[in-house]
Amino acid sequence: MKVKVGTQLDEEVLQALKVRAAAERIPMAEIIQDAVSRYLKDDRRRNQRRDSLLRIFNNPSRIPDRDFAEILEADYYEQ
C-alpha cells in the first residue's frame, strides 16, 4: 500500500528530479522511492558492520568460530 507524503526539496533538486524523471520517462515518485530504499539498505549494512565489530572488540574470546569467520570474510568496504 502506498501512502502520500509531503516534504520540501531545494528548488534545484526538484528541477533536476523533474528533468531526470522526464528523460527516463518514469514518475518522480519512483525515483524518490528507489533513493530512499537504497539509503535505508545502506544504513542497515553500516549497522550490521558496526555490530559485528562491537562483538569482536567487546568480547573477543566469546565469539563462536562461525561468527568470527563470517566477520573476517565480510567486505566492509563494499558499497
N, C-alpha and C positions, 0 to 999 in steps of 0.2 A: 504494500500500500504506500503510495506516495503522499507526502504532506507538503503543503505550500509553506514556504518560509520567506521572511523578509530580511534583507540585510542592506548594508551600504558598501559600495565599492568606490574607489577613486575613479574619477571620470576617465582617465587614461586607461585604466584596467578594463573598465566596462566597454570602452570603444574598441580596445584590442580584442576583447572577448567576442563582441558582435562581429567584427571583421573575420575572426577565425571561424566562428560558427557558420557564417555565410559562405566562406571559402570552402569549408569542409561539408557544407550542406547538412549540418546536424544542429539540433537545438542547443541553445546556450546551457540549458538545464543539464544536458548530458555531459557537457564539458565540465561543469561545476561538480556534478555527481562523481565523475571519474577522478577529478583532482582531490576531492575530499576523501574518497575511498583510498586513494594511494597514500595520502597524508596519514590517515589512521592506520593503515597497514604498516607503513614505515615506523610509526610510533610504537606499535606493538613489537616490531623487531628490535627496536632500541631497548625497550623494557625487558625483553627476553635476554638480550645480551647482558644488560646490567644485572639482572637477577642471577644469571649464570656466573658472572664474575664475583658477585657477592657471595654466592655459595662457596666458591673456591677460597676466597680470602677470609671469610668469617669462620669456616670450619673445614680447613683443608684435609684433615685426616678423617673426616666423616663422610666424604663424598664417595658414593659407590663407584666402583670401577667403570661401570656402564655410563654413568653420568659424566665422569671425568673424561672418558674417551670422547663422548659427544661434544663436550665443551672444547676439547683440544682440536677436534675436527671442524668445528664451526668456522665459517668465514665471516669474521667480524667486520670486514671492510667491504663486504658485498653491498652494493647499493641497489 
